[in-house]
């Protein structure tokens, strides 16, 4: 079993899926506009929220997200840090176990 994060293991598949979503956005938006004009309140609220910069379920709007993507180099650095602290973690784990 690999310890690599999913964002690195499935990078190509995720990139392809994201591109498919981006390519479909004009049709999706057109559909939402049509539904809003037909009286779909949820579609209308969603579109208005998007125009006002509100997004559901995120701390930062995607357009404002300036965090660099998690790279292979980041993963290697995290793995090295975990390895460097492995003895400390083992010691702490032994301390947590009841004497017996």
VMD Tcl script that builds the backbone (N, CA, C; Angstrom):
set m [mol new atoms 300]
animate dup $m
set s [atomselect $m all]
$s set {name element resname resid chain x y z} {
  {N N UNK 1 A 0.845 -1.181 0.000}
  {CA C UNK 1 A 0.000 0.000 0.000}
  {C C UNK 1 A 0.889 1.242 0.000}
  {N N UNK 2 A 0.587 2.160 -0.835}
  {CA C UNK 2 A 1.385 3.378 -0.938}
  {C C UNK 2 A 0.917 4.415 0.077}
  {N N UNK 3 A 1.859 5.222 0.550}
  {CA C UNK 3 A 1.520 6.282 1.497}
  {C C UNK 3 A 1.390 7.628 0.789}
  {N N UNK 4 A 1.616 7.622 -0.514}
  {CA C UNK 4 A 1.507 8.876 -1.271}
  {C C UNK 4 A 0.073 9.379 -1.237}
  {N N UNK 5 A -0.131 10.682 -1.086}
  {CA C UNK 5 A -1.490 11.227 -1.060}
  {C C UNK 5 A -2.191 11.036 -2.409}
  {N N UNK 6 A -3.500 10.977 -2.357}
  {CA C UNK 6 A -4.299 10.758 -3.562}
  {C C UNK 6 A -4.043 11.828 -4.621}
  {N N UNK 7 A -3.797 13.063 -4.183}
  {CA C UNK 7 A -3.556 14.123 -5.165}
  {C C UNK 7 A -2.335 13.846 -6.020}
  {N N UNK 8 A -1.371 13.089 -5.476}
  {CA C UNK 8 A -0.193 12.732 -6.265}
  {C C UNK 8 A -0.412 11.422 -7.016}
  {N N UNK 9 A -1.074 10.459 -6.376}
  {CA C UNK 9 A -1.290 9.160 -7.027}
  {C C UNK 9 A -2.185 9.283 -8.250}
  {N N UNK 10 A -3.185 10.134 -8.172}
  {CA C UNK 10 A -4.187 10.218 -9.235}
  {C C UNK 10 A -4.136 11.550 -9.969}
  {N N UNK 11 A -2.964 12.171 -10.001}
  {CA C UNK 11 A -2.826 13.510 -10.590}
  {C C UNK 11 A -3.373 13.591 -12.015}
  {N N UNK 12 A -2.997 12.649 -12.883}
  {CA C UNK 12 A -3.435 12.705 -14.279}
  {C C UNK 12 A -4.950 12.545 -14.393}
  {N N UNK 13 A -5.501 11.604 -13.640}
  {CA C UNK 13 A -6.952 11.380 -13.680}
  {C C UNK 13 A -7.703 12.602 -13.152}
  {N N UNK 14 A -7.192 13.197 -12.077}
  {CA C UNK 14 A -7.831 14.389 -11.529}
  {C C UNK 14 A -7.752 15.560 -12.499}
  {N N UNK 15 A -6.607 15.723 -13.142}
  {CA C UNK 15 A -6.461 16.788 -14.132}
  {C C UNK 15 A -7.453 16.606 -15.277}
  {N N UNK 16 A -7.602 15.370 -15.740}
  {CA C UNK 16 A -8.534 15.089 -16.835}
  {C C UNK 16 A -9.971 15.360 -16.403}
  {N N UNK 17 A -10.322 14.952 -15.191}
  {CA C UNK 17 A -11.682 15.187 -14.689}
  {C C UNK 17 A -11.957 16.684 -14.546}
  {N N UNK 18 A -10.990 17.415 -14.023}
  {CA C UNK 18 A -11.155 18.863 -13.891}
  {C C UNK 18 A -11.360 19.510 -15.252}
  {N N UNK 19 A -10.610 19.069 -16.252}
  {CA C UNK 19 A -10.753 19.648 -17.588}
  {C C UNK 19 A -12.137 19.358 -18.171}
  {N N UNK 20 A -12.658 18.155 -17.930}
  {CA C UNK 20 A -14.007 17.819 -18.400}
  {C C UNK 20 A -15.046 18.725 -17.759}
  {N N UNK 21 A -14.861 19.009 -16.459}
  {CA C UNK 21 A -15.787 19.905 -15.752}
  {C C UNK 21 A -15.698 21.303 -16.334}
  {N N UNK 22 A -14.487 21.791 -16.532}
  {CA C UNK 22 A -14.301 23.133 -17.106}
  {C C UNK 22 A -14.949 23.214 -18.483}
  {N N UNK 23 A -14.763 22.188 -19.296}
  {CA C UNK 23 A -15.343 22.183 -20.640}
  {C C UNK 23 A -16.878 22.186 -20.606}
  {N N UNK 24 A -17.464 21.588 -19.567}
  {CA C UNK 24 A -18.923 21.499 -19.468}
  {C C UNK 24 A -19.558 22.734 -18.821}
  {N N UNK 25 A -18.759 23.602 -18.223}
  {CA C UNK 25 A -19.309 24.738 -17.483}
  {C C UNK 25 A -20.261 25.627 -18.290}
  {N N UNK 26 A -19.956 25.988 -19.531}
  {CA C UNK 26 A -20.906 26.832 -20.261}
  {C C UNK 26 A -22.307 26.212 -20.355}
  {N N UNK 27 A -22.398 24.916 -20.625}
  {CA C UNK 27 A -23.705 24.247 -20.694}
  {C C UNK 27 A -24.375 24.211 -19.329}
  {N N UNK 28 A -23.595 23.947 -18.288}
  {CA C UNK 28 A -24.153 23.894 -16.933}
  {C C UNK 28 A -24.715 25.258 -16.541}
  {N N UNK 29 A -23.958 26.301 -16.807}
  {CA C UNK 29 A -24.399 27.656 -16.464}
  {C C UNK 29 A -25.645 28.033 -17.258}
  {N N UNK 30 A -25.652 27.719 -18.550}
  {CA C UNK 30 A -26.846 27.988 -19.362}
  {C C UNK 30 A -28.064 27.278 -18.785}
  {N N UNK 31 A -27.884 26.020 -18.361}
  {CA C UNK 31 A -28.992 25.273 -17.762}
  {C C UNK 31 A -29.482 25.907 -16.473}
  {N N UNK 32 A -28.545 26.359 -15.639}
  {CA C UNK 32 A -28.931 27.027 -14.393}
  {C C UNK 32 A -29.697 28.322 -14.669}
  {N N UNK 33 A -29.255 29.081 -15.649}
  {CA C UNK 33 A -29.933 30.333 -15.992}
  {C C UNK 33 A -31.350 30.044 -16.475}
  {N N UNK 34 A -31.510 29.053 -17.324}
  {CA C UNK 34 A -32.838 28.682 -17.821}
  {C C UNK 34 A -33.738 28.281 -16.652}
  {N N UNK 35 A -33.211 27.433 -15.759}
  {CA C UNK 35 A -34.015 26.987 -14.608}
  {C C UNK 35 A -34.382 28.162 -13.707}
  {N N UNK 36 A -33.457 29.087 -13.493}
  {CA C UNK 36 A -33.743 30.252 -12.660}
  {C C UNK 36 A -34.836 31.105 -13.295}
  {N N UNK 37 A -34.773 31.292 -14.599}
  {CA C UNK 37 A -35.800 32.080 -15.310}
  {C C UNK 37 A -37.159 31.403 -15.282}
  {N N UNK 38 A -37.155 30.067 -15.171}
  {CA C UNK 38 A -38.414 29.317 -15.107}
  {C C UNK 38 A -38.981 29.264 -13.692}
  {N N UNK 39 A -38.273 29.861 -12.740}
  {CA C UNK 39 A -38.779 29.929 -11.372}
  {C C UNK 39 A -38.086 29.040 -10.363}
  {N N UNK 40 A -37.028 28.360 -10.738}
  {CA C UNK 40 A -36.295 27.516 -9.799}
  {C C UNK 40 A -35.521 28.420 -8.841}
  {N N UNK 41 A -36.045 28.532 -7.609}
  {CA C UNK 41 A -35.453 29.448 -6.632}
  {C C UNK 41 A -34.031 29.038 -6.255}
  {N N UNK 42 A -33.779 27.746 -6.134}
  {CA C UNK 42 A -32.433 27.295 -5.761}
  {C C UNK 42 A -31.409 27.669 -6.831}
  {N N UNK 43 A -31.788 27.522 -8.090}
  {CA C UNK 43 A -30.874 27.893 -9.173}
  {C C UNK 43 A -30.622 29.400 -9.146}
  {N N UNK 44 A -31.672 30.183 -8.906}
  {CA C UNK 44 A -31.530 31.638 -8.866}
  {C C UNK 44 A -30.634 32.065 -7.703}
  {N N UNK 45 A -30.860 31.483 -6.530}
  {CA C UNK 45 A -30.042 31.826 -5.355}
  {C C UNK 45 A -28.591 31.436 -5.606}
  {N N UNK 46 A -28.364 30.246 -6.166}
  {CA C UNK 46 A -27.003 29.802 -6.449}
  {C C UNK 46 A -26.303 30.793 -7.381}
  {N N UNK 47 A -26.976 31.176 -8.462}
  {CA C UNK 47 A -26.366 32.110 -9.418}
  {C C UNK 47 A -26.078 33.465 -8.770}
  {N N UNK 48 A -27.015 33.957 -7.975}
  {CA C UNK 48 A -26.798 35.242 -7.293}
  {C C UNK 48 A -25.636 35.146 -6.304}
  {N N UNK 49 A -25.584 34.049 -5.555}
  {CA C UNK 49 A -24.469 33.864 -4.613}
  {C C UNK 49 A -23.136 33.841 -5.348}
  {N N UNK 50 A -23.085 33.181 -6.474}
  {CA C UNK 50 A -21.836 33.118 -7.242}
  {C C UNK 50 A -21.420 34.509 -7.710}
  {N N UNK 51 A -22.371 35.294 -8.177}
  {CA C UNK 51 A -22.062 36.650 -8.647}
  {C C UNK 51 A -21.550 37.498 -7.482}
  {N N UNK 52 A -22.098 37.264 -6.279}
  {CA C UNK 52 A -21.689 38.024 -5.097}
  {C C UNK 52 A -20.423 37.470 -4.448}
  {N N UNK 53 A -19.882 36.393 -5.015}
  {CA C UNK 53 A -18.630 35.845 -4.519}
  {C C UNK 53 A -18.777 34.828 -3.405}
  {N N UNK 54 A -19.996 34.389 -3.134}
  {CA C UNK 54 A -20.210 33.392 -2.087}
  {C C UNK 54 A -20.086 31.999 -2.692}
  {N N UNK 55 A -19.390 31.113 -1.990}
  {CA C UNK 55 A -19.292 29.733 -2.444}
  {C C UNK 55 A -19.663 28.810 -1.301}
  {N N UNK 56 A -20.277 27.709 -1.636}
  {CA C UNK 56 A -20.703 26.748 -0.614}
  {C C UNK 56 A -19.564 25.821 -0.245}
  {N N UNK 57 A -19.355 25.649 1.048}
  {CA C UNK 57 A -18.440 24.622 1.537}
  {C C UNK 57 A -16.955 24.887 1.417}
  {N N UNK 58 A -16.541 26.107 1.145}
  {CA C UNK 58 A -15.113 26.385 1.068}
  {C C UNK 58 A -14.762 27.579 1.943}
  {N N UNK 59 A -13.563 27.541 2.512}
  {CA C UNK 59 A -13.092 28.671 3.311}
  {C C UNK 59 A -12.680 29.832 2.406}
  {N N UNK 60 A -12.108 29.500 1.272}
  {CA C UNK 60 A -11.598 30.500 0.343}
  {C C UNK 60 A -12.221 30.276 -1.027}
  {N N UNK 61 A -12.663 31.336 -1.640}
  {CA C UNK 61 A -13.194 31.211 -2.995}
  {C C UNK 61 A -12.095 30.666 -3.900}
  {N N UNK 62 A -12.421 29.735 -4.797}
  {CA C UNK 62 A -11.383 29.147 -5.657}
  {C C UNK 62 A -10.541 30.189 -6.388}
  {N N UNK 63 A -11.155 31.270 -6.806}
  {CA C UNK 63 A -10.405 32.299 -7.527}
  {C C UNK 63 A -9.410 33.024 -6.623}
  {N N UNK 64 A -9.651 32.997 -5.306}
  {CA C UNK 64 A -8.765 33.664 -4.358}
  {C C UNK 64 A -7.763 32.718 -3.715}
  {N N UNK 65 A -7.840 31.433 -4.028}
  {CA C UNK 65 A -6.958 30.435 -3.418}
  {C C UNK 65 A -5.572 30.561 -4.032}
  {N N UNK 66 A -4.624 31.006 -3.229}
  {CA C UNK 66 A -3.261 31.216 -3.721}
  {C C UNK 66 A -2.291 30.152 -3.215}
  {N N UNK 67 A -2.819 29.128 -2.535}
  {CA C UNK 67 A -1.961 28.080 -2.005}
  {C C UNK 67 A -1.414 27.232 -3.152}
  {N N UNK 68 A -0.125 27.009 -3.110}
  {CA C UNK 68 A 0.508 26.191 -4.147}
  {C C UNK 68 A 0.036 24.746 -4.030}
  {N N UNK 69 A -0.073 24.034 -5.140}
  {CA C UNK 69 A -0.489 22.632 -5.071}
  {C C UNK 69 A 0.542 21.778 -4.347}
  {N N UNK 70 A 0.061 20.703 -3.743}
  {CA C UNK 70 A 0.924 19.757 -3.028}
  {C C UNK 70 A 1.717 18.981 -4.067}
  {N N UNK 71 A 3.036 19.085 -4.012}
  {CA C UNK 71 A 3.884 18.492 -5.047}
  {C C UNK 71 A 4.595 17.248 -4.536}
  {N N UNK 72 A 5.255 16.574 -5.448}
  {CA C UNK 72 A 6.068 15.403 -5.094}
  {C C UNK 72 A 7.166 15.813 -4.105}
  {N N UNK 73 A 7.749 16.986 -4.302}
  {CA C UNK 73 A 8.799 17.482 -3.398}
  {C C UNK 73 A 8.226 17.722 -1.996}
  {N N UNK 74 A 7.004 18.265 -1.915}
  {CA C UNK 74 A 6.354 18.459 -0.618}
  {C C UNK 74 A 6.157 17.117 0.082}
  {N N UNK 75 A 5.712 16.129 -0.686}
  {CA C UNK 75 A 5.487 14.798 -0.137}
  {C C UNK 75 A 6.785 14.214 0.407}
  {N N UNK 76 A 7.856 14.314 -0.367}
  {CA C UNK 76 A 9.158 13.786 0.071}
  {C C UNK 76 A 9.621 14.480 1.345}
  {N N UNK 77 A 9.419 15.785 1.424}
  {CA C UNK 77 A 9.811 16.535 2.622}
  {C C UNK 77 A 8.992 16.085 3.833}
  {N N UNK 78 A 7.686 15.887 3.648}
  {CA C UNK 78 A 6.831 15.405 4.734}
  {C C UNK 78 A 7.243 14.004 5.178}
  {N N UNK 79 A 7.553 13.148 4.229}
  {CA C UNK 79 A 7.992 11.789 4.556}
  {C C UNK 79 A 9.287 11.814 5.361}
  {N N UNK 80 A 10.222 12.675 4.984}
  {CA C UNK 80 A 11.489 12.790 5.701}
  {C C UNK 80 A 11.251 13.287 7.121}
  {N N UNK 81 A 10.354 14.246 7.269}
  {CA C UNK 81 A 10.047 14.763 8.600}
  {C C UNK 81 A 9.423 13.673 9.475}
  {N N UNK 82 A 8.519 12.882 8.907}
  {CA C UNK 82 A 7.924 11.777 9.662}
  {C C UNK 82 A 8.987 10.765 10.066}
  {N N UNK 83 A 9.901 10.482 9.155}
  {CA C UNK 83 A 10.980 9.538 9.436}
  {C C UNK 83 A 11.886 10.077 10.542}
  {N N UNK 84 A 12.176 11.372 10.490}
  {CA C UNK 84 A 13.028 11.994 11.502}
  {C C UNK 84 A 12.415 11.915 12.899}
  {N N UNK 85 A 11.093 11.895 12.974}
  {CA C UNK 85 A 10.400 11.898 14.262}
  {C C UNK 85 A 9.854 10.528 14.657}
  {N N UNK 86 A 10.155 9.508 13.880}
  {CA C UNK 86 A 9.613 8.167 14.139}
  {C C UNK 86 A 9.960 7.668 15.550}
  {N N UNK 87 A 11.206 7.851 15.991}
  {CA C UNK 87 A 11.608 7.398 17.323}
  {C C UNK 87 A 10.831 8.127 18.413}
  {N N UNK 88 A 10.637 9.417 18.234}
  {CA C UNK 88 A 9.883 10.192 19.211}
  {C C UNK 88 A 8.442 9.696 19.292}
  {N N UNK 89 A 7.823 9.435 18.144}
  {CA C UNK 89 A 6.448 8.944 18.135}
  {C C UNK 89 A 6.353 7.577 18.811}
  {N N UNK 90 A 7.315 6.713 18.569}
  {CA C UNK 90 A 7.323 5.393 19.196}
  {C C UNK 90 A 7.458 5.532 20.710}
  {N N UNK 91 A 8.325 6.422 21.156}
  {CA C UNK 91 A 8.507 6.663 22.587}
  {C C UNK 91 A 7.211 7.153 23.215}
  {N N UNK 92 A 6.564 8.122 22.578}
  {CA C UNK 92 A 5.315 8.666 23.113}
  {C C UNK 92 A 4.213 7.615 23.130}
  {N N UNK 93 A 4.182 6.781 22.134}
  {CA C UNK 93 A 3.167 5.728 22.081}
  {C C UNK 93 A 3.366 4.742 23.233}
  {N N UNK 94 A 4.625 4.398 23.514}
  {CA C UNK 94 A 4.892 3.496 24.638}
  {C C UNK 94 A 4.457 4.134 25.960}
  {N N UNK 95 A 4.654 5.441 26.098}
  {CA C UNK 95 A 4.277 6.157 27.319}
  {C C UNK 95 A 2.764 6.150 27.513}
  {N N UNK 96 A 1.988 6.134 26.427}
  {CA C UNK 96 A 0.537 6.163 26.505}
  {C C UNK 96 A -0.035 4.818 26.961}
  {N N UNK 97 A 0.674 3.748 26.692}
  {CA C UNK 97 A 0.179 2.414 27.028}
  {C C UNK 97 A 0.255 2.205 28.535}
  {N N UNK 98 A -0.805 1.626 29.133}
  {CA C UNK 98 A -0.782 1.376 30.569}
  {C C UNK 98 A 0.258 0.321 30.935}
  {N N UNK 99 A 0.878 0.512 32.081}
  {CA C UNK 99 A 1.878 -0.447 32.558}
  {C C UNK 99 A 1.169 -1.733 32.947}
  {N N UNK 100 A 1.763 -2.836 32.611}
  {CA C UNK 100 A 1.066 -4.057 32.958}
  {C C UNK 100 A 1.878 -5.217 32.824}
}
mol reanalyze $m
mol bondsrecalc $m
mol representation Tube
mol addrep $m
